[in-house]
């Protein structure tokens, strides 16, 4: 190992093939996840061992907010995250790992089975999964009606420019990628977007 500007670096000049790079990169990736879990375990031990004042002093020395401290503990205490078999699917962001702790076991398993949970999964994707699960478990209203959010876009002139039309079409297509969202386009809107300025 060589030391470069205060950092410990390894010599990877022997790594040449795709498979070799994959092995080394995945190993380093899993070290990042293991480090996050280890930090959470230490935070948990500190919470149990230190007085309130000492704990406040520790967070101050670490420059760590109460929220981050608590999230790291939740990550370390979640058996699904600490299970070795799940590590290949986990992202190395503590914010995303924390959001995974908020999923039900069913949502977590489904995310793995459907290929949604993988190292590059972003926090917003996990939040959407959680919201999707919450929406599917909400009770329907009277006569089986489901809750609906209406978005209405109007302009003073009653017409929409090409730029706005394109932006709306893109936004609607992005929304429709989520299974729990259906988009209904009103006849007036269809008429407006069919004749852009």
Backbone as JSON Lines, residues from 0, in Angstrom:
{"i":0,"aa":"X","n":[0.83,-1.19,0.0],"ca":[0.0,0.0,0.0],"c":[0.87,1.25,0.0]}
{"i":1,"aa":"X","n":[0.48,2.22,-0.77],"ca":[1.21,3.47,-0.84],"c":[0.39,4.56,-0.15]}
{"i":2,"aa":"X","n":[1.1,5.52,0.42],"ca":[0.4,6.63,1.05],"c":[0.53,7.85,0.16]}
{"i":3,"aa":"X","n":[-0.6,8.46,-0.18],"ca":[-0.6,9.58,-1.11],"c":[-1.45,10.69,-0.51]}
{"i":4,"aa":"X","n":[-0.83,11.82,-0.2],"ca":[-1.51,12.98,0.36],"c":[-2.45,12.6,1.5]}
{"i":5,"aa":"X","n":[-1.96,11.82,2.46],"ca":[-2.76,11.47,3.63],"c":[-3.72,10.32,3.41]}
{"i":6,"aa":"X","n":[-3.86,9.84,2.19],"ca":[-4.76,8.73,1.9],"c":[-3.95,7.46,1.69]}
{"i":7,"aa":"X","n":[-4.5,6.35,2.14],"ca":[-3.87,5.06,1.88],"c":[-4.43,4.57,0.56]}
{"i":8,"aa":"X","n":[-3.55,4.28,-0.38],"ca":[-3.99,3.8,-1.69],"c":[-3.4,2.43,-1.95]}
{"i":9,"aa":"X","n":[-4.09,1.63,-2.7],"ca":[-3.61,0.32,-3.09],"c":[-3.14,0.37,-4.53]}
{"i":10,"aa":"X","n":[-2.26,-0.52,-4.85],"ca":[-1.78,-0.63,-6.22],"c":[-2.66,-1.64,-6.96]}
{"i":11,"aa":"X","n":[-3.4,-1.16,-7.94],"ca":[-4.29,-2.02,-8.72],"c":[-3.78,-2.22,-10.14]}
{"i":12,"aa":"X","n":[-2.49,-2.01,-10.35],"ca":[-1.95,-2.13,-11.7],"c":[-2.06,-3.56,-12.24]}
{"i":13,"aa":"X","n":[-2.19,-4.54,-11.34],"ca":[-2.32,-5.94,-11.76],"c":[-3.74,-6.28,-12.24]}
{"i":14,"aa":"X","n":[-4.68,-5.39,-11.96],"ca":[-6.07,-5.64,-12.35],"c":[-6.25,-5.2,-13.8]}
{"i":15,"aa":"X","n":[-6.6,-6.16,-14.65],"ca":[-6.66,-5.86,-16.09],"c":[-7.99,-6.24,-16.73]}
{"i":16,"aa":"X","n":[-8.61,-7.32,-16.27],"ca":[-9.8,-7.83,-16.96],"c":[-11.09,-7.29,-16.34]}
{"i":17,"aa":"X","n":[-12.16,-7.41,-17.07],"ca":[-13.49,-7.0,-16.59],"c":[-13.82,-7.74,-15.3]}
{"i":18,"aa":"X","n":[-13.59,-9.06,-15.29],"ca":[-13.9,-9.86,-14.11],"c":[-13.08,-9.42,-12.9]}
{"i":19,"aa":"X","n":[-11.8,-9.16,-13.12],"ca":[-10.95,-8.71,-12.0],"c":[-11.42,-7.36,-11.46]}
{"i":20,"aa":"X","n":[-11.73,-6.43,-12.37],"ca":[-12.23,-5.13,-11.92],"c":[-13.54,-5.3,-11.15]}
{"i":21,"aa":"X","n":[-14.42,-6.16,-11.66],"ca":[-15.72,-6.38,-11.0],"c":[-15.52,-6.91,-9.59]}
{"i":22,"aa":"X","n":[-14.62,-7.86,-9.41],"ca":[-14.35,-8.42,-8.08],"c":[-13.86,-7.34,-7.13]}
{"i":23,"aa":"X","n":[-12.9,-6.53,-7.57],"ca":[-12.33,-5.5,-6.7],"c":[-13.33,-4.38,-6.41]}
{"i":24,"aa":"X","n":[-14.08,-3.98,-7.4],"ca":[-15.05,-2.91,-7.2],"c":[-16.17,-3.35,-6.27]}
{"i":25,"aa":"X","n":[-16.69,-4.56,-6.47],"ca":[-17.75,-5.06,-5.57],"c":[-17.25,-5.23,-4.15]}
{"i":26,"aa":"X","n":[-16.01,-5.68,-3.99],"ca":[-15.44,-5.82,-2.65],"c":[-15.35,-4.46,-1.96]}
{"i":27,"aa":"X","n":[-14.9,-3.45,-2.67],"ca":[-14.8,-2.1,-2.11],"c":[-16.19,-1.54,-1.81]}
{"i":28,"aa":"X","n":[-17.14,-1.82,-2.7],"ca":[-18.52,-1.36,-2.51],"c":[-19.1,-1.94,-1.22]}
{"i":29,"aa":"X","n":[-18.87,-3.24,-1.02],"ca":[-19.4,-3.88,0.18],"c":[-18.71,-3.39,1.44]}
{"i":30,"aa":"X","n":[-17.45,-2.97,1.32],"ca":[-16.76,-2.37,2.47],"c":[-17.45,-1.07,2.87]}
{"i":31,"aa":"X","n":[-17.92,-0.31,1.88],"ca":[-18.62,0.94,2.18],"c":[-19.9,0.65,2.97]}
{"i":32,"aa":"X","n":[-20.65,-0.34,2.54],"ca":[-21.88,-0.71,3.25],"c":[-21.54,-1.22,4.65]}
{"i":33,"aa":"X","n":[-20.52,-2.07,4.74],"ca":[-20.1,-2.58,6.05],"c":[-19.66,-1.44,6.96]}
{"i":34,"aa":"X","n":[-19.0,-0.44,6.41],"ca":[-18.57,0.71,7.22],"c":[-19.77,1.49,7.75]}
{"i":35,"aa":"X","n":[-20.78,1.68,6.92],"ca":[-21.99,2.38,7.36],"c":[-22.65,1.6,8.5]}
{"i":36,"aa":"X","n":[-22.74,0.29,8.34],"ca":[-23.33,-0.56,9.39],"c":[-22.49,-0.49,10.67]}
{"i":37,"aa":"X","n":[-21.16,-0.52,10.52],"ca":[-20.28,-0.45,11.68],"c":[-20.45,0.88,12.41]}
{"i":38,"aa":"X","n":[-20.54,1.97,11.67],"ca":[-20.76,3.29,12.28],"c":[-22.09,3.28,13.04]}
{"i":39,"aa":"X","n":[-23.11,2.7,12.45],"ca":[-24.41,2.61,13.13],"c":[-24.34,1.79,14.4]}
{"i":40,"aa":"X","n":[-23.58,0.69,14.37],"ca":[-23.42,-0.14,15.57],"c":[-22.7,0.64,16.68]}
{"i":41,"aa":"X","n":[-21.67,1.39,16.29],"ca":[-20.96,2.2,17.27],"c":[-21.85,3.3,17.85]}
{"i":42,"aa":"X","n":[-22.66,3.9,16.99],"ca":[-23.61,4.92,17.47],"c":[-24.6,4.32,18.46]}
{"i":43,"aa":"X","n":[-25.07,3.12,18.16],"ca":[-26.01,2.42,19.04],"c":[-25.35,2.13,20.39]}
{"i":44,"aa":"X","n":[-24.12,1.65,20.36],"ca":[-23.41,1.37,21.61],"c":[-23.17,2.64,22.41]}
{"i":45,"aa":"X","n":[-22.81,3.71,21.71],"ca":[-22.59,5.0,22.38],"c":[-23.88,5.48,23.03]}
{"i":46,"aa":"X","n":[-24.98,5.34,22.33],"ca":[-26.29,5.76,22.87],"c":[-26.6,5.02,24.17]}
{"i":47,"aa":"X","n":[-26.26,3.74,24.21],"ca":[-26.54,2.92,25.39],"c":[-25.53,3.13,26.51]}
{"i":48,"aa":"X","n":[-24.29,3.51,26.17],"ca":[-23.23,3.59,27.18],"c":[-23.01,4.99,27.75]}
{"i":49,"aa":"X","n":[-23.33,6.02,26.98],"ca":[-23.0,7.39,27.41],"c":[-24.19,8.11,28.04]}
{"i":50,"aa":"X","n":[-23.87,9.07,28.88],"ca":[-24.92,9.94,29.43],"c":[-25.44,10.84,28.31]}
{"i":51,"aa":"X","n":[-26.54,11.47,28.57],"ca":[-27.13,12.37,27.56],"c":[-26.14,13.48,27.19]}
{"i":52,"aa":"X","n":[-25.5,14.05,28.21],"ca":[-24.52,15.13,27.97],"c":[-23.34,14.61,27.15]}
{"i":53,"aa":"X","n":[-22.81,13.44,27.52],"ca":[-21.68,12.88,26.77],"c":[-22.07,12.54,25.33]}
{"i":54,"aa":"X","n":[-23.28,12.08,25.16],"ca":[-23.77,11.76,23.81],"c":[-23.86,13.03,22.97]}
{"i":55,"aa":"X","n":[-24.33,14.1,23.57],"ca":[-24.38,15.39,22.87],"c":[-22.97,15.85,22.51]}
{"i":56,"aa":"X","n":[-22.02,15.67,23.44],"ca":[-20.62,16.02,23.16],"c":[-20.06,15.19,22.01]}
{"i":57,"aa":"X","n":[-20.38,13.89,22.01],"ca":[-19.9,13.0,20.95],"c":[-20.43,13.47,19.59]}
{"i":58,"aa":"X","n":[-21.73,13.73,19.51],"ca":[-22.32,14.17,18.23],"c":[-21.67,15.47,17.77]}
{"i":59,"aa":"X","n":[-21.36,16.34,18.72],"ca":[-20.71,17.61,18.38],"c":[-19.31,17.36,17.83]}
{"i":60,"aa":"X","n":[-18.55,16.46,18.47],"ca":[-17.21,16.12,17.98],"c":[-17.27,15.49,16.59]}
{"i":61,"aa":"X","n":[-18.28,14.7,16.36],"ca":[-18.45,14.03,15.06],"c":[-19.03,14.96,14.01]}
{"i":62,"aa":"X","n":[-19.56,16.1,14.46],"ca":[-20.3,17.02,13.58],"c":[-21.46,16.28,12.91]}
{"i":63,"aa":"X","n":[-22.19,15.54,13.74],"ca":[-23.28,14.7,13.27],"c":[-24.58,15.15,13.91]}
{"i":64,"aa":"X","n":[-25.6,15.33,13.08],"ca":[-26.9,15.74,13.61],"c":[-27.57,14.57,14.33]}
{"i":65,"aa":"X","n":[-28.55,14.9,15.17],"ca":[-29.35,13.86,15.85],"c":[-30.0,12.95,14.82]}
{"i":66,"aa":"X","n":[-30.49,13.54,13.75],"ca":[-31.18,12.79,12.7],"c":[-30.26,11.76,12.06]}
{"i":67,"aa":"X","n":[-29.06,12.18,11.68],"ca":[-28.1,11.27,11.05],"c":[-27.71,10.16,12.02]}
{"i":68,"aa":"X","n":[-27.46,10.53,13.26],"ca":[-27.08,9.57,14.3],"c":[-28.16,8.49,14.44]}
{"i":69,"aa":"X","n":[-29.41,8.92,14.51],"ca":[-30.53,7.99,14.66],"c":[-30.7,7.12,13.41]}
{"i":70,"aa":"X","n":[-30.55,7.71,12.24],"ca":[-30.68,6.94,11.0],"c":[-29.62,5.84,10.92]}
{"i":71,"aa":"X","n":[-28.39,6.16,11.3],"ca":[-27.32,5.17,11.27],"c":[-27.61,4.0,12.22]}
{"i":72,"aa":"X","n":[-28.18,4.31,13.36],"ca":[-28.57,3.26,14.31],"c":[-29.65,2.37,13.71]}
{"i":73,"aa":"X","n":[-30.65,2.99,13.08],"ca":[-31.73,2.22,12.45],"c":[-31.18,1.28,11.38]}
{"i":74,"aa":"X","n":[-30.21,1.75,10.61],"ca":[-29.59,0.92,9.57],"c":[-28.92,-0.29,10.2]}
{"i":75,"aa":"X","n":[-28.12,-0.05,11.25],"ca":[-27.37,-1.14,11.89],"c":[-28.3,-2.15,12.57]}
{"i":76,"aa":"X","n":[-29.47,-1.7,12.98],"ca":[-30.4,-2.59,13.68],"c":[-31.35,-3.33,12.75]}
{"i":77,"aa":"X","n":[-31.32,-3.01,11.46],"ca":[-32.23,-3.65,10.5],"c":[-31.58,-4.94,9.97]}
{"i":78,"aa":"X","n":[-32.13,-6.07,10.36],"ca":[-31.57,-7.38,9.99],"c":[-31.53,-7.59,8.49]}
{"i":79,"aa":"X","n":[-32.45,-7.0,7.76],"ca":[-32.47,-7.18,6.31],"c":[-31.24,-6.54,5.67]}
{"i":80,"aa":"X","n":[-30.78,-5.44,6.25],"ca":[-29.62,-4.73,5.72],"c":[-28.33,-5.42,6.15]}
{"i":81,"aa":"X","n":[-28.32,-5.95,7.36],"ca":[-27.09,-6.58,7.85],"c":[-26.93,-8.02,7.37]}
{"i":82,"aa":"X","n":[-27.99,-8.6,6.8],"ca":[-27.9,-9.96,6.27],"c":[-26.95,-10.0,5.07]}
{"i":83,"aa":"X","n":[-26.01,-10.92,5.12],"ca":[-25.0,-11.04,4.08],"c":[-25.63,-11.28,2.7]}
{"i":84,"aa":"X","n":[-26.7,-12.08,2.64],"ca":[-27.32,-12.42,1.35],"c":[-27.91,-11.21,0.64]}
{"i":85,"aa":"X","n":[-28.24,-10.14,1.39],"ca":[-28.84,-8.95,0.77],"c":[-27.81,-7.91,0.34]}
{"i":86,"aa":"X","n":[-26.58,-8.02,0.81],"ca":[-25.58,-6.98,0.54],"c":[-25.32,-6.71,-0.95]}
{"i":87,"aa":"X","n":[-25.36,-7.72,-1.82],"ca":[-25.14,-7.43,-3.25],"c":[-26.19,-6.48,-3.85]}
{"i":88,"aa":"X","n":[-27.33,-6.34,-3.2],"ca":[-28.41,-5.5,-3.73],"c":[-28.41,-4.08,-3.14]}
{"i":89,"aa":"X","n":[-27.59,-3.85,-2.12],"ca":[-27.69,-2.61,-1.36],"c":[-26.88,-1.47,-1.94]}
{"i":90,"aa":"X","n":[-27.44,-0.27,-1.93],"ca":[-26.68,0.92,-2.31],"c":[-25.76,1.33,-1.16]}
{"i":91,"aa":"X","n":[-24.7,2.07,-1.45],"ca":[-23.76,2.46,-0.41],"c":[-24.0,3.88,0.09]}
{"i":92,"aa":"X","n":[-25.23,4.32,0.07],"ca":[-25.6,5.63,0.58],"c":[-26.39,5.43,1.87]}
{"i":93,"aa":"X","n":[-25.94,6.07,2.96],"ca":[-26.64,5.86,4.22],"c":[-28.07,6.4,4.14]}
{"i":94,"aa":"X","n":[-28.3,7.45,3.36],"ca":[-29.65,7.99,3.22],"c":[-30.59,6.99,2.55]}
{"i":95,"aa":"X","n":[-30.09,6.31,1.52],"ca":[-30.9,5.3,0.84],"c":[-31.07,4.07,1.71]}
{"i":96,"aa":"X","n":[-30.01,3.67,2.41],"ca":[-30.12,2.53,3.33],"c":[-31.16,2.82,4.42]}
{"i":97,"aa":"X","n":[-31.15,4.05,4.92],"ca":[-32.16,4.4,5.93],"c":[-33.57,4.25,5.37]}
{"i":98,"aa":"X","n":[-33.78,4.73,4.16],"ca":[-35.12,4.61,3.56],"c":[-35.52,3.15,3.42]}
{"i":99,"aa":"X","n":[-34.55,2.27,3.17],"ca":[-34.86,0.84,3.1],"c":[-35.38,0.31,4.43]}
{"i":100,"aa":"X","n":[-34.92,0.89,5.54],"ca":[-35.41,0.45,6.85],"c":[-36.88,0.78,7.04]}
{"i":101,"aa":"X","n":[-37.4,1.69,6.24],"ca":[-38.79,2.11,6.35],"c":[-39.74,1.22,5.54]}
{"i":102,"aa":"X","n":[-39.18,0.32,4.72],"ca":[-40.0,-0.59,3.92],"c":[-40.49,-1.75,4.78]}
{"i":103,"aa":"X","n":[-41.65,-2.27,4.44],"ca":[-42.11,-3.5,5.08],"c":[-41.26,-4.66,4.55]}
{"i":104,"aa":"X","n":[-41.31,-5.78,5.23],"ca":[-40.57,-6.96,4.74],"c":[-41.02,-7.34,3.34]}
{"i":105,"aa":"X","n":[-42.32,-7.25,3.11],"ca":[-42.88,-7.6,1.79],"c":[-42.35,-6.65,0.72]}
{"i":106,"aa":"X","n":[-42.32,-5.35,0.99],"ca":[-41.81,-4.37,0.03],"c":[-40.32,-4.59,-0.23]}
{"i":107,"aa":"X","n":[-39.57,-4.89,0.82],"ca":[-38.13,-5.12,0.7],"c":[-37.86,-6.32,-0.21]}
{"i":108,"aa":"X","n":[-38.55,-7.42,0.08],"ca":[-38.37,-8.64,-0.71],"c":[-38.8,-8.42,-2.16]}
{"i":109,"aa":"X","n":[-39.91,-7.74,-2.34],"ca":[-40.41,-7.46,-3.68],"c":[-39.41,-6.6,-4.47]}
{"i":110,"aa":"X","n":[-38.8,-5.64,-3.8],"ca":[-37.82,-4.77,-4.47],"c":[-36.62,-5.58,-4.96]}
{"i":111,"aa":"X","n":[-36.21,-6.58,-4.19],"ca":[-35.11,-7.44,-4.62],"c":[-35.58,-8.34,-5.77]}
{"i":112,"aa":"X","n":[-36.73,-8.99,-5.57],"ca":[-37.24,-9.94,-6.57],"c":[-37.5,-9.28,-7.92]}
{"i":113,"aa":"X","n":[-37.96,-8.03,-7.92],"ca":[-38.28,-7.34,-9.16],"c":[-37.08,-6.61,-9.76]}
{"i":114,"aa":"X","n":[-35.92,-6.7,-9.09],"ca":[-34.73,-6.04,-9.62],"c":[-34.69,-4.55,-9.41]}
{"i":115,"aa":"X","n":[-35.55,-4.04,-8.54],"ca":[-35.58,-2.6,-8.25],"c":[-34.46,-2.23,-7.29]}
{"i":116,"aa":"X","n":[-34.18,-3.11,-6.34],"ca":[-33.14,-2.85,-5.36],"c":[-31.81,-3.38,-5.89]}
{"i":117,"aa":"X","n":[-30.9,-2.45,-6.13],"ca":[-29.57,-2.76,-6.65],"c":[-28.62,-1.66,-6.19]}
{"i":118,"aa":"X","n":[-27.32,-1.85,-6.33],"ca":[-26.37,-0.86,-5.8],"c":[-26.61,0.58,-6.27]}
{"i":119,"aa":"X","n":[-27.13,0.76,-7.46],"ca":[-27.35,2.13,-7.96],"c":[-28.73,2.7,-7.62]}
{"i":120,"aa":"X","n":[-29.52,1.96,-6.87],"ca":[-30.85,2.45,-6.48],"c":[-30.71,3.75,-5.7]}
{"i":121,"aa":"X","n":[-31.54,4.72,-6.06],"ca":[-31.5,6.03,-5.39],"c":[-32.56,6.11,-4.31]}
{"i":122,"aa":"X","n":[-32.33,7.03,-3.41],"ca":[-33.24,7.26,-2.27],"c":[-34.67,7.51,-2.74]}
{"i":123,"aa":"X","n":[-34.83,8.3,-3.77],"ca":[-36.17,8.65,-4.24],"c":[-36.93,7.42,-4.75]}
{"i":124,"aa":"X","n":[-36.21,6.44,-5.29],"ca":[-36.84,5.21,-5.75],"c":[-37.4,4.43,-4.57]}
{"i":125,"aa":"X","n":[-36.63,4.37,-3.49],"ca":[-37.08,3.66,-2.29],"c":[-38.27,4.38,-1.67]}
{"i":126,"aa":"X","n":[-38.24,5.7,-1.65],"ca":[-39.36,6.48,-1.13],"c":[-40.61,6.2,-1.95]}
{"i":127,"aa":"X","n":[-40.44,6.12,-3.27],"ca":[-41.58,5.82,-4.15],"c":[-42.13,4.43,-3.86]}
{"i":128,"aa":"X","n":[-41.25,3.47,-3.6],"ca":[-41.71,2.11,-3.25],"c":[-42.54,2.14,-1.97]}
{"i":129,"aa":"X","n":[-42.06,2.88,-1.0],"ca":[-42.77,2.99,0.28],"c":[-44.13,3.65,0.07]}
{"i":130,"aa":"X","n":[-44.15,4.71,-0.73],"ca":[-45.41,5.42,-1.01],"c":[-46.37,4.52,-1.77]}
{"i":131,"aa":"X","n":[-45.82,3.76,-2.7],"ca":[-46.64,2.84,-3.5],"c":[-47.3,1.81,-2.59]}
{"i":132,"aa":"X","n":[-46.54,1.29,-1.64],"ca":[-47.09,0.32,-0.69],"c":[-48.15,0.93,0.19]}
{"i":133,"aa":"X","n":[-47.91,2.17,0.63],"ca":[-48.88,2.85,1.48],"c":[-50.16,3.12,0.7]}
{"i":134,"aa":"X","n":[-50.01,3.5,-0.57],"ca":[-51.19,3.78,-1.39],"c":[-52.0,2.52,-1.63]}
{"i":135,"aa":"X","n":[-51.32,1.38,-1.81],"ca":[-52.05,0.15,-2.09],"c":[-52.74,-0.4,-0.86]}
{"i":136,"aa":"X","n":[-52.29,0.02,0.34],"ca":[-52.93,-0.48,1.55],"c":[-53.99,0.47,2.08]}
{"i":137,"aa":"X","n":[-54.1,1.67,1.5],"ca":[-55.13,2.6,1.94],"c":[-56.5,2.06,1.54]}
{"i":138,"aa":"X","n":[-57.47,2.32,2.39],"ca":[-58.83,1.87,2.09],"c":[-59.47,2.77,1.05]}
{"i":139,"aa":"X","n":[-60.29,2.18,0.26],"ca":[-61.03,2.95,-0.73],"c":[-62.12,3.74,-0.04]}
{"i":140,"aa":"X","n":[-62.52,4.81,-0.69],"ca":[-63.59,5.64,-0.16],"c":[-64.95,5.02,-0.45]}
{"i":141,"aa":"X","n":[-66.03,5.79,-0.3],"ca":[-67.36,5.28,-0.54],"c":[-67.51,4.68,-1.93]}
{"i":142,"aa":"X","n":[-68.25,3.63,-2.0],"ca":[-68.56,2.94,-3.27],"c":[-67.29,2.48,-3.99]}
{"i":143,"aa":"X","n":[-66.21,2.21,-3.22],"ca":[-64.99,1.67,-3.83],"c":[-64.16,2.7,-4.57]}
{"i":144,"aa":"X","n":[-64.46,3.98,-4.41],"ca":[-63.65,5.0,-5.08],"c":[-62.29,5.1,-4.4]}
{"i":145,"aa":"X","n":[-61.24,5.29,-5.18],"ca":[-59.91,5.47,-4.59],"c":[-59.59,6.95,-4.56]}
{"i":146,"aa":"X","n":[-58.64,7.29,-3.67],"ca":[-58.24,8.69,-3.57],"c":[-57.61,9.13,-4.88]}
{"i":147,"aa":"X","n":[-57.79,10.39,-5.22],"ca":[-57.27,10.9,-6.48],"c":[-56.71,12.3,-6.27]}
{"i":148,"aa":"X","n":[-55.61,12.56,-6.9],"ca":[-55.04,13.9,-6.88],"c":[-55.21,14.47,-8.28]}
{"i":149,"aa":"X","n":[-55.76,15.66,-8.34],"ca":[-56.01,16.29,-9.62],"c":[-55.01,17.41,-9.82]}
{"i":150,"aa":"X","n":[-54.35,17.4,-10.93],"ca":[-53.45,18.48,-11.28],"c":[-54.04,19.17,-12.49]}
{"i":151,"aa":"X","n":[-54.25,20.45,-12.38],"ca":[-54.83,21.2,-13.49],"c":[-53.88,22.32,-13.87]}
{"i":152,"aa":"X","n":[-53.57,22.41,-15.13],"ca":[-52.69,23.46,-15.62],"c":[-53.48,24.3,-16.6]}
{"i":153,"aa":"X","n":[-53.51,25.57,-16.33],"ca":[-54.26,26.47,-17.22],"c":[-53.37,27.65,-17.57]}
{"i":154,"aa":"X","n":[-53.71,28.28,-18.66],"ca":[-53.03,29.51,-19.04],"c":[-54.1,30.55,-19.32]}
{"i":155,"aa":"X","n":[-53.69,31.8,-19.24],"ca":[-54.67,32.86,-19.48],"c":[-55.17,32.84,-20.91]}
{"i":156,"aa":"X","n":[-54.29,32.54,-21.85],"ca":[-54.68,32.6,-23.25],"c":[-55.42,31.33,-23.7]}
{"i":157,"aa":"X","n":[-55.35,30.28,-22.88],"ca":[-56.02,29.04,-23.26],"c":[-55.21,28.2,-24.23]}
{"i":158,"aa":"X","n":[-53.99,28.64,-24.55],"ca":[-53.15,27.84,-25.44],"c":[-51.82,27.58,-24.74]}
{"i":159,"aa":"X","n":[-51.12,26.58,-25.2],"ca":[-49.88,26.15,-24.57],"c":[-48.77,26.15,-25.62]}
{"i":160,"aa":"X","n":[-47.61,26.7,-25.25],"ca":[-46.49,26.74,-26.2],"c":[-45.92,25.34,-26.4]}
{"i":161,"aa":"X","n":[-45.11,25.19,-27.46],"ca":[-44.48,23.9,-27.75],"c":[-43.59,23.46,-26.58]}
{"i":162,"aa":"X","n":[-42.86,24.42,-25.99],"ca":[-41.96,24.08,-24.89],"c":[-42.74,23.54,-23.7]}
{"i":163,"aa":"X","n":[-43.84,24.2,-23.36],"ca":[-44.66,23.77,-22.23],"c":[-45.3,22.41,-22.54]}
{"i":164,"aa":"X","n":[-45.78,22.26,-23.76],"ca":[-46.38,20.99,-24.16],"c":[-45.39,19.86,-24.03]}
{"i":165,"aa":"X","n":[-44.17,20.07,-24.52],"ca":[-43.14,19.04,-24.44],"c":[-42.8,18.72,-22.99]}
{"i":166,"aa":"X","n":[-42.67,19.74,-22.16],"ca":[-42.36,19.53,-20.74],"c":[-43.48,18.75,-20.05]}
{"i":167,"aa":"X","n":[-44.72,19.1,-20.36],"ca":[-45.86,18.38,-19.77],"c":[-45.91,16.93,-20.24]}
{"i":168,"aa":"X","n":[-45.67,16.71,-21.51],"ca":[-45.68,15.34,-22.03],"c":[-44.59,14.5,-21.36]}
{"i":169,"aa":"X","n":[-43.41,15.08,-21.21],"ca":[-42.31,14.38,-20.55],"c":[-42.66,14.08,-19.1]}
{"i":170,"aa":"X","n":[-43.21,15.07,-18.39],"ca":[-43.59,14.88,-16.99],"c":[-44.66,13.8,-16.85]}
{"i":171,"aa":"X","n":[-45.64,13.82,-17.74],"ca":[-46.7,12.81,-17.68],"c":[-46.15,11.41,-17.96]}
{"i":172,"aa":"X","n":[-45.23,11.3,-18.9],"ca":[-44.63,10.0,-19.2],"c":[-43.83,9.49,-18.0]}
{"i":173,"aa":"X","n":[-43.1,10.42,-17.33],"ca":[-42.35,10.03,-16.14],"c":[-43.29,9.55,-15.04]}
{"i":174,"aa":"X","n":[-44.4,10.25,-14.86],"ca":[-45.38,9.86,-13.84],"c":[-45.96,8.48,-14.12]}
{"i":175,"aa":"X","n":[-46.21,8.18,-15.37],"ca":[-46.85,6.92,-15.72],"c":[-45.91,5.72,-15.54]}
{"i":176,"aa":"X","n":[-44.62,5.97,-15.31],"ca":[-43.68,4.87,-15.05],"c":[-43.96,4.2,-13.72]}
{"i":177,"aa":"X","n":[-44.58,4.94,-12.79],"ca":[-44.92,4.37,-11.49],"c":[-46.24,3.61,-11.64]}
{"i":178,"aa":"X","n":[-46.25,2.37,-11.17],"ca":[-47.43,1.52,-11.35],"c":[-48.66,2.07,-10.64]}
{"i":179,"aa":"X","n":[-48.45,2.78,-9.53],"ca":[-49.6,3.21,-8.74],"c":[-50.19,4.53,-9.23]}
{"i":180,"aa":"X","n":[-49.65,5.08,-10.3],"ca":[-50.14,6.36,-10.79],"c":[-50.76,6.16,-12.16]}
{"i":181,"aa":"X","n":[-51.98,6.6,-12.3],"ca":[-52.58,6.61,-13.63],"c":[-52.86,8.06,-13.98]}
{"i":182,"aa":"X","n":[-52.72,8.37,-15.22],"ca":[-52.89,9.74,-15.68],"c":[-54.05,9.79,-16.66]}
{"i":183,"aa":"X","n":[-55.0,10.64,-16.35],"ca":[-56.12,10.84,-17.27],"c":[-55.98,12.23,-17.86]}
{"i":184,"aa":"X","n":[-56.09,12.32,-19.15],"ca":[-55.96,13.6,-19.83],"c":[-57.35,14.06,-20.25]}
{"i":185,"aa":"X","n":[-57.69,15.26,-19.83],"ca":[-59.03,15.77,-20.16],"c":[-59.13,16.09,-21.65]}
{"i":186,"aa":"X","n":[-60.35,16.07,-22.2],"ca":[-60.53,16.41,-23.62],"c":[-60.01,17.8,-23.96]}
{"i":187,"aa":"X","n":[-60.17,18.77,-23.03],"ca":[-59.69,20.12,-23.28],"c":[-58.17,20.11,-23.39]}
{"i":188,"aa":"X","n":[-57.49,19.4,-22.51],"ca":[-56.04,19.35,-22.57],"c":[-55.59,18.67,-23.85]}
{"i":189,"aa":"X","n":[-56.27,17.57,-24.23],"ca":[-55.91,16.9,-25.49],"c":[-56.02,17.88,-26.65]}
{"i":190,"aa":"X","n":[-57.07,18.7,-26.62],"ca":[-57.27,19.68,-27.68],"c":[-56.15,20.71,-27.66]}
{"i":191,"aa":"X","n":[-55.73,21.14,-26.47],"ca":[-54.68,22.14,-26.36],"c":[-53.33,21.6,-26.82]}
{"i":192,"aa":"X","n":[-53.01,20.35,-26.45],"ca":[-51.7,19.85,-26.83],"c":[-51.63,19.39,-28.28]}
{"i":193,"aa":"X","n":[-52.79,19.18,-28.89],"ca":[-52.77,18.78,-30.28],"c":[-52.48,19.95,-31.21]}
{"i":194,"aa":"X","n":[-52.64,21.17,-30.71],"ca":[-52.38,22.35,-31.53],"c":[-51.44,23.3,-30.81]}
{"i":195,"aa":"X","n":[-50.15,22.92,-30.62],"ca":[-49.24,23.84,-29.94],"c":[-48.93,25.04,-30.81]}
{"i":196,"aa":"X","n":[-48.56,26.13,-30.14],"ca":[-48.19,27.36,-30.85],"c":[-46.93,27.18,-31.63]}
